[in-house]
Amino acid sequence: MKADRVLAMLGIAAKAGSVVSGEFSTEKAVRAGKAFLVIVSEEASDNTKKHFADMAAFHRTPCYFYGDKESLGQCIGKEFRASLAVTDDNLARAVEKKLKAAGKTE
């Protein structure tokens, strides 16, 4: 299944220490220019989705809505996560490629 490849790629990025998660850390990474990709859970509130989409657009960072909170958290070895950011350019591109292959758009 293509969807699992996205989560697997996020797991690899997390093992490499290139993922920050949780709203505060994700926002901090985007504002600092350290985030190359933002992923927000499809289960997140509309307010949270809009907040991250607007912030990511302002900072010219790709932002995708993908997966549920539980699977996003599990793939990076944490509890539920509504948002996360990939902080390595190459890993971010690899995850984004998998997202596009799964039919997701920014």
Secondary structure, 3 states (H helix, E strand, C coil): CHHHHHHHHHHHHHHCCCEEECHHHHHHHHHCCCCCEEEECCCCCHHHHHHHHHHHHHCCCCEEECCCHHHHHHHCCCCCCCEEEECCHHHHHHHHHHHHHCCCCC
